[in-house]
Amino acid sequence: MVHSLGTDKVVAIRYGAWSSDPYYQNNPENVTRTGYYGIGTSTPQALVDGGNHMIGSGQIPAMVGTHVSNRLQISSPYKINLTGDIGSAGIDVTVQVLDSPPSAPNSLRVAVIEKSYDWPSSPGTNGQTHYEGCLLDLVPNPAGTPVTVSTIGDSQTFSFTYNATQVNFHPSFHLTIIAFVQNDVTKEVLQAGYFDGTVGLNAAKSAALIESSGSANLQGFISNDFSNSANVLLSIKGQIPTGWSVNVNSPEGTLPVNGAPQNIGVAGLDSFYFDISASPEGNGGAALITAKMMLPSDTSISETQQFSIVTKDVDVLVVDRDNGENYESYIINALNQTTYSFGVLPINSGDLTANDLDGISAIIWNCGLTEPVLTSNDINAVGFYLDMGGNLYLNGADIAYQLADPTSPYYSQYTRQFFENYLHAGYVKKDFTTLNVDGISGDPVTDDIKGMKIFGGTGANNLGTISGKWPNEILPGDSTANSIFSFFFAPNNIAGIRANHYSGKVVFTAFGFESIAEHSNRTKFAQRIMDWFNDVTSIGDDNRRHIISELKLYQNYPNPFNPETNIKFALPAGLENQKVKLVIYNQIGQKVRTLLDDIKPTGQYENTWNGEDDRGNPVASGVYYYQIKYGGHQQVRKMILMR
């Protein structure tokens, strides 16, 4: 049951006056309501105080700030209780008198509207595909039902049935029923109440980042806001790496993965939960599981919820931080054209901690148009990750502005320090209104990328006047950083940089990866970033020679481990005939095991530690550190032994 709105909320009904738009299937009732106010087809308009104030769409913010605020100070003479059922199409409304109402005629009108709907293609002539709050049926009709009760404390109850065929012409999972009492002389709405009817597919936990020796437990659910039961079809599909064990369980038993859709009944005002358990069984990779809820009468009407599980040993982790947009798909499509393995992890701000990122080889952190791009928790995690030798590509709109401009609402000394000391960037200004960039000749990441558009094409087209966001202008912040993109015909104005951060690397673009217009450029850029992270040189060499330019100590695999783990490292060119020493230490700095103490040429190497000390005795569970020294260079990483 939903009560009256009181004096602090507003509901909206969208009436359609254009008969040529097939979305408004019940066009006569829509036109009747616009004619009631004398608007006709002069739309869009917003009305307050029964039409005493008619406001154009561009003035709606002013309306909220003045007329609506004034209206909210007036107490209502009525209270409304409302219930609804999607199954029976039934509506019950009780109107109770709280204070002396205005003179008749006062009418109760009930509107059934669709909260939101996205057509696959535009149903009308204006190109619109997304609709919200649109009237589907007026119950019992546009004239409404007289409210005759007037004595304080008395009430009047009404029962209606909406036109199920009319309302369910899609049909929809998301309806809102609005009841309102209106004086037909002044046209004032005296009170309103609404009921949200939703059968929704959601997730209690949708993502996990784990060791390949670990496990993940995720949970989804179907919620039913209606008081009667709802029947749906639920399909579970998975892209699951070889060797993984994935199971989906529910109160009704095991649900098949990649099997036939299952009939699910959800009791009224209840939820149906299902649990996803996954064990990689030592096999690295990423699993993507998609739950799809469908109407049995029309399976084209559906909702989906994705679940992602990624092991830490993939070549690159794609952090999906674009606030529900689908911008990560551009990165996925590009990485699919490379030889690098990857997994996608959707997160909300602050979901990842420093410990979560320990052991990840490379991260593409995708921000899109998100505000704020990074919270203090995100900065802590990313900073620790870079200090431990991680590789990061950070991209999105207004990152530099948010972190480094004192006029930004998200700015602090802490964000500025991260921007300068970890991204190794300098800030110039917020908006650079050129949407073409050039790569830097000879640069290992952007050489021969010229005239690259960051608008239109097959990209997301989310920069410029369409969103009001433009790329920021930045510059290399210190001697460790180099420019990788300048703005078109403006070689001194920089849009992207790369930098070395201790043993790790950073690529930072002041625009989102998804805004790159051409798939070929997106693929080339992603390949080049990963090659640079992994010390692969490809400029002018189609055969891709592996030239190692610096000492690299990789995270051990698996980690945590039992009984043994592999430690991989790369020795740079130019230091031939130097001794390399690989040593294990415990938490208090005592040497446990010397794995290697020998002269080695440049190249990639791998050693195995079986969890024993130099005497062959098994060591206890705990945290250990492994250090490599080569010439005058050294690096340290952490690992965990679990007996």
Secondary structure, 3 states (H helix, E strand, C coil): CECECCCCCCCCCECCCCCCCCCCCCHHHHHHHHHHCCCCCCCCEEEEHHHCEEEEHHHHHHHHHHHHHHHCCCCCCEEEEEEECCCCCEEEEEEEECCCCCCCCEEEEEEEEEEEEECCCCCCCCCCCEEEEEEEEEECCCCCEECCCCCCCCEEEEEEECCHHHHCCCCCCEEEEEEEEEECCCCCEEEEEEEEEEEEEEEEECEEEECCCCCEEEEEEEEECCCCCEEEEEEEEEECCCCCEEEEEECCEEECCCCCCEEEEECCCEEEEEEEEEECCCCCCEEEEEEEEEECCEEEEEEEEEEEEEECCCCEEEEECCCCCCCHHHHHHHHCCCCCCEEEEECCCCCCCHHHHCCCCEEEEECCCCCCCCCHHHHHHHHHHHHCCCEEEEECCCHHHHHHCCCCCCCCHHHHHHHHHCCCEEEEECCCCCCEEEECCCCCCCCCCCCEECCCCCCCCCCECCCCECCCEEEECCCCEEEEEEECCEEEEEEEEEEEECCEEEEEECCCHHHCCCHHHHHHHHHHHHHHHCCCECCCCCCCECCCCCCEECCCECCCECCCEEEEEEECCCCCCEEEEEEEECCCCCEEEEEEEEEECCEEEEEEECCECCCCCECCCEEEEEEEEECCEEEEEEEEECC
